[in-house]
Amino acid sequence: MNLSELKTSEEAVIVKVKGFGAFRKRIIEMGFVKGKKVKVIKNAPLKDPIEYEIMDYKVSLRRSEAAMIEVISKEEAKHLAPVKFEGTITDEILRESAFKKRKTINVALIGNPNCGKTTMFNYLCGRQEHVGNYSGVTIDSKSGNFSRKGYKFNIVDLPGAYSLSAYSPEELFVRKHILEESPDIVLNVIDSSNIERNLFLTTQLIDMDLRVVAALNMYDELQKKGDTFNYKKLGSMLGMHFVPTVSSKRQGIGKLFDTIIDVYEDNQPNQRRTHINYGQTLEKGISKIVEEIQQCNCVPKNISPRFVALKLLEKDKECRHAYLDHDNPSLKMVTDKTIKRIESEINEDTETLITDAKYGFIAGALKETYKESPRVRVRKSEILDTFLTHKLFGFPIFFFFMWLMFQSTFTLGEYPMGWIESGVDLLMNWLSATMNEGPFKDLLIDGIISGMGGVIVFLPNILILFFFISFMEDTGYMARAAFIMDKLMHKMGLHGKSFIPLIMGFGCNVPAIMATRTIEDKNNRLITMLINPFMSCSARLPVYILFIGAFFPEHSGTVLFGIYGLGILLAIVVAKLFKKFIFKEKDIPFVMELPPYRMPTLQSTLRHMWNKGGQYLKKVGGIIMIASIIIWFLQNFPKNEEISNKYDHKIEEIATLQETLNTSDKPDSTIELLTNNYNQEILVLNNLKRAELQRESYIGKIGKFIEPTIKPLGFDWKMGVSLLSGVAAKEVVVSTMAVIYHRENENLDDEQTSLKDNIKTAINEKGEYEFTPIIAISFLVFILIYFPCIGVVATISRESGSWKWALFTIVYTTGLAWFMSFLVYQVGNLIF
């Protein structure tokens, strides 16, 4: 609890003083230090300030200041005391409880994108968050904890940010977290291969007057280059500690957190506060604004007035909105007047002046501490980039890699897919032979196992797809793909940064849409969200593989590549139209880091691949199983005894004829031929009975209701129901088809057939094939484009901040899907 929450006459022991800089120093100097007992004497008539007794003298604090002091009361100490303890809470026990509670350190993990924060977080907390070699992988904060030397560390891995300006959602999120959560220590992770750029963020942490420990991550890369870096001297200049680490190899992490403990416990005698000197003109302006902030008392005590003054001088929108637009006319007048004076005096924008001063400070500090190796080394990244980003070779290499990914997904996945399919068939046959007849047997075999089995067979294909995507991300090639695609993306009205969320959409559209947060421009971000569903996610892959395997087995990889290519082409056209008619504002410049190539460990790539596979299996065991049960129920009810009796009577007549064969004197060969014919007739009658019962079931009525709208596309009611079920998740399309098209094999050599064979040989009432290659392509095009799943719709709503865009996505994608499938079916029939 906080000191401000204590009531009159209550006592507590101080655990820690939150806040930073001058405020924290003043509070500690007044005697509010860890382990000291404090008592509430009284509140002022208006409840503020509050009078306290500490160290046998009385002192008053404002309620806002008292809120920054964490304490433990006797009531709280009871819960921390041993279970057997039932006596009075003495001062000694209270101090012991305070000491125990103080041993928890809250750490915020901050750094530039691709600096190795998440790798460090995964190692420390035993988590398996995705680590990618490009910006914007961590698109939300991740929390975890671990213990060391009796201390518990609560770690928060914040999104990668180049600065703490309100320029992108990540940067604003990081800044808000620091200001609102007030972590005990900020761990600034720095990429040692690019120190100058990374230190810009560090200078802003200095401005915030935080307690910072810096991890010089990937320090081995600096050493390989032969550079020398006196990080201890730089630490004394900046007033913080630098610790070399290599998080991927678990090096230096122990020393890093020992340093954090020392800083937290104030065991660093040389630790000193420092400020960046921005020059006489700027410093004069900063001082005026700080003085006005202190007079109006409008900034919370845990926030450095100097940091707020700098942000106001930089014309930061969020800062101006928080402190100038509401009841602070004098601060607004002083700020605007100061900005106008500085800009007229130096003839330069204040934001540029502050940025230049920061980089000047960094350059000066590094000049004294950092020496580059005299050896000129050609980096591996530069050698690779001569080919991979070449104006002639770049595109062919990229498209070949994409084709290889889809070809491998189909061909390599075919073998394990067949093994799983055989296993599902064996399980169904065994259950069919051992279980008693009844509704539960039908539900289990025809509903649950048929539906889930129809989807689970595609797990190998999903894993292979994610292996390729993970490899692209981890090596740094994903960022190169964005670079070479920038010009094409610019033609669409976007820029290369939009390409990474689009490629991520091949895995899953939900995190891909969340990844659009890295796009600074709001219009580009919205367009990227709206066209992302055209990127065929892994949920659609089972549908593609099912139909391509059934109708185009000889050209499987090429057809699969074509479907994905069509999605990309549609995204280009739609983005261009949106940019022309809906989002007409100009683009902001394309700025994106090209990280050095790094060879990922096989373990990390396989782990990411399996994490995604695990999500797929969870979906199979959850939503797909429930959907299979619902579809089975809708298909089998209501019971129609009249139809059943009609077919059962015919089957009994044939069975009677079969029995008479046993007593006949016909040759054995004739008896065998007739028996096979009778068995074939029984199978046909059973399938006809099943088809007619389906038509009269709930699912048949739903399908028949929507059939007129999809008839021009070549679809019947069964396909319509499958598409309808795919609104929840696209894998459900396959599980629905597995239930609807499940039937006994008319080839007596096997008892069951695969779903692929069933849809290929399905016959309608007119005796025609329900699916033809043209209908199959029309169906695949519809699956590619129509209604994204519920999860995607919800994510678009959340990320765009409005349900309007989510509803718009539903309407325009479904309308476009109908139009495109109509063209494919009608034109295809005219030609072929």
Sequence and secondary structure as in RCSB ss.txt:
>XXXX:A:sequence
MNLSELKTSEEAVIVKVKGFGAFRKRIIEMGFVKGKKVKVIKNAPLKDPIEYEIMDYKVSLRRSEAAMIEVISKE
EAKHLAPVKFEGTITDEILRESAFKKRKTINVALIGNPNCGKTTMFNYLCGRQEHVGNYSGVTIDSKSGNFSRKG
YKFNIVDLPGAYSLSAYSPEELFVRKHILEESPDIVLNVIDSSNIERNLFLTTQLIDMDLRVVAALNMYDELQKK
GDTFNYKKLGSMLGMHFVPTVSSKRQGIGKLFDTIIDVYEDNQPNQRRTHINYGQTLEKGISKIVEEIQQCNCVP
KNISPRFVALKLLEKDKECRHAYLDHDNPSLKMVTDKTIKRIESEINEDTETLITDAKYGFIAGALKETYKESPR
VRVRKSEILDTFLTHKLFGFPIFFFFMWLMFQSTFTLGEYPMGWIESGVDLLMNWLSATMNEGPFKDLLIDGIIS
GMGGVIVFLPNILILFFFISFMEDTGYMARAAFIMDKLMHKMGLHGKSFIPLIMGFGCNVPAIMATRTIEDKNNR
LITMLINPFMSCSARLPVYILFIGAFFPEHSGTVLFGIYGLGILLAIVVAKLFKKFIFKEKDIPFVMELPPYRMP
TLQSTLRHMWNKGGQYLKKVGGIIMIASIIIWFLQNFPKNEEISNKYDHKIEEIATLQETLNTSDKPDSTIELLT
NNYNQEILVLNNLKRAELQRESYIGKIGKFIEPTIKPLGFDWKMGVSLLSGVAAKEVVVSTMAVIYHRENENLDD
EQTSLKDNIKTAINEKGEYEFTPIIAISFLVFILIYFPCIGVVATISRESGSWKWALFTIVYTTGLAWFMSFLVY
QVGNLIF
>XXXX:A:secstr
 BGGG  TT EEEEEEE S HHHHHHHHHTT  TT EEEEEEE TTS SEEEEETTEEEEE HHHHTTEEEEEHH
HHHHHS TT  S   HHHHHHHHHHHHTEEEEEEEE TTSSHHHHHHHHHT      SSTTS  S EEEEEEETT
EEEEEEE    S SSTTSHHHHHHHHHHHHH  SEEEEEEEGGGHHHHHHHHHHHHHTT  EEEEEETHHHHHHT
T EE HHHHHHHHTSEEEE BGGGTBSHHHHHHHHHHHHTT  TT         HHHHHHHHHHHHHHHHHT S 
TTS HHHHHHHHHTT HHHHHHHTSSS HHHHHHHHHHHHHHHHHHSS HHHHHHHHHHHHHHHHHHHHEE  SS
    HHHHHHHHHT TTTHHHHHHHHHHHHHHHHHHHHHHHHHHHHHHHHHHHHHHHHHS SSHHHHIIIIIIIH
HHHHHHTTHHHHHHHHHHHHHHHHHTHHHHHHHHTHHHHHHTT  GGGHHHHHHTTT HHHHHHGGGG  SHHHH
HHHHHHGGGS  TTTHHHHHHHHHHH GGGHHHHHHHHHHHHHHHHHHHHHHHHHHT  S               
 HHHHHHHHHHHHHHHHHHIIIIIHHHHHHHHHHHH S  HHHHHHHHHHHHHHHHHHHHHTTS   HHHHHHHH
HHHHHHHHHHHHHHHHHHHHHSHHHHHHHHHHHHHGGGT  HHHHHHHHHTTT THHHHHHHHHHS  B SSTT 
SB  HHHHHHH B TTSSBS  HHHHHHHHHHHHHS   HHHHHHHHHHHT HHHHHHHHHHHHHHHHHHHHHHH
HHHHHH 
